[in-house]
Amino acid sequence: MRGQSFKNVEKEFLEPSFQYLVKNGLENTSVRDLCKAMGISYGSLYYWFDGKDDIYISVVKYGIGKVADNLFRFAFETIDNPKVFFDSFLDEVKKYKMELRLVFQFATSPDYGDIIREKAEDFIKVYEMYIVELGKIIGSTPEKVAPIIYMLISVLVDFVVWEDIRASELQMKFLHEAMNTICKTAEV
């Protein structure tokens, strides 16, 4: 994507396009549909994007980032009270269930899966930044916090994809106990 005036593209195209895809799904949306819904010309998109794949990947990458930022914000707001965090994390995830399903649809797509997984390296860097910050807040090392974060992501996937609430709640209970152990170890 071209660098100039990206904020305008983000505001005027990426956000509403992501919401459009969430509502209609990948299989029911064409680039022309997005253009029509956003009120922009088909040709003008190619100033900002290199092609259809770049459009879809940019939209989904934007959406993943937004959802991840919101979930990490929730974590930072509740980290002082881990019981509240672990008791309400799945409720917070429910708010983004459709968005996350779209992301999983892209990740498993034969057309876009490989591309979106390549982009995952960008998210890993962001997760690592959040892991360092969370470690500082709870007085632990990133090496001890990282498995908890990645296990939370795994719970999130299981919860959204398989909708197994009971298993997800058990996993959250286990992670809460693990976090308590990490915090006690950090105090020693």
N, C-alpha and C positions, 0 to 999 in steps of 0.2 A: 504494500500500500504506500502511496506517496505521502511524504511527511507534512506538506503544507496544509494548514488549517485542519488538522486531524480532529480537533475538538468539535468542529462543526460536523464532520462526518460521523463522529461518535454520537453526538446529540441527535442529529437529523436522520441518520441511517442505521447505525449499528444497534442502538437501543430499541427502536421500534421494530426493526427487522428481527431481532432476537425474540421479542415478544410475539411477533407474527408467526415465527417458526414454532415457538412454544405452543401457540394456540392451534396451528394447522398441521404441524408435523413436517418432517423433511420430505416424505413421499408425496405430500399434497401441496408442495410449494415449489414454484419455479422462480428464477430470477425476475422474470417479467411480472409475476405475482407480487414480489417484493417491491418492485419499482412502482407498480400501480398502487399498491397500498400506501407507499410512502409519498406518492405524488411527484416522482422524479422520472426523468427520461432514462430509458434503458441504456442508451449510449453514454450518458454522463457518468455512469458507474465505472466505466472503463478508464476514466481519468484517474480514479482513486484505486481501482483494483486491477489485477493482472488477468482476471478471467473469472469464470463461474466458480471454480474451486476456491480461488482466493476470496471471493465474496462470502461463500458459505463458511469457510474456515475462519475468516476474520470475524464474522458475526458470532459464531459459536465460541471462539476464543474470547471475545469480548464478554459474552454471557457467562462463561466459566469463571472468568476473572471477577466479575461482579458478584456472582453467587459465593465464590470462595472468600472474597473480601467481607461480605456480609456475615458469613459463618464465623470467620476469624474475629470480626468485630464483636460478635456475640460472645465468643470465647473470652476475649479480653475484658468485656464488661462483666462477666460472671466468674472470672478466674479466682477472685478473692473468696468465693464461696463455691468450692467444687461440688458440693451436694446439689446446689441449684443448677449448676452447669450440667452435671450428669443426669439429673432428673428432668431437665427441660430441653436437652439437646435434640432429641428426636422430634419434639414439637416444633423446634426451630427449623429443622430439616424439612418438615411437612410443608412449611411456607414456600419452599423451593422445589417441591416434588416434581412438578411438570417441567421446570427448567432443567433439573438434573436428569430426568428421563430423556429429554432432547439431547443432552450431552452424551448420555450413554448410547442413544440411537446413532449419533455420529461416530462414537468410538468403536461401535461394532459394525458400522457400515462398510461394505466391501469397497465403496468408492472413496470414503473419507477417513476410514479408521486409521490407516497407516499415516496419513498426513496429520491428523489431530494428535496421534501418539507422538509423532516427531515434535510437535509443538509442546508436548507435556514437559519437556525440559525447562521451558520458561516458567511453568507452574511449580516445578520442583524447586527452582531458585527462590520463588516467592514463599513457598512452604518453609524452606530452610530459614528464611529471614524471620518468619513468624515463630518458628520453633526456637530460634535464639532468643527472641523477645519473651516468649512464654517461659523459657528456662530461667531467664533473669527474674521474672516476676515471682515464680515459685521457688527460686533459689536452687535450681538444679542445672545440670549440664544439658546441652543440646542432644548429646548421645543418649541420655536417659529419657528425654522428652519426645524425641523423634518417633520411637516405636508407638507411643501413645497416640500421637497425631496420625500416623499412618494406619493404626488400628481403627481410629475414629473414622477415617476415610473409608476403610473397609466396611465398617458398620453402616455408614451412610449408603454405600453401594448396595449392601444386602437389604437394607430397610427400603430403599427406593425401588430397586429392581424386583426383589422377591416379596416385598411387603410382609416379611415375617417379623411381626411386632414382638412376639414373645422372645424369639432368639435375639433380636436387636436389644431388647431391654436387658436380657441376661448378659450380653456382651458389654453393655454400658455399665452394669453393676460391677463386672469384672474389671473394666478399665478404671472405674472410680477407685476400687481397692488397689489397683496397681499404682494409680496416681498418689494415693495416700502413702503407699510404701515409698515411692520416689521422694515425696516431700519429707517424710520422716528420715530417710537416709540423708537428705540434703541438710537436715538440722544437726545431724551427728557430727 
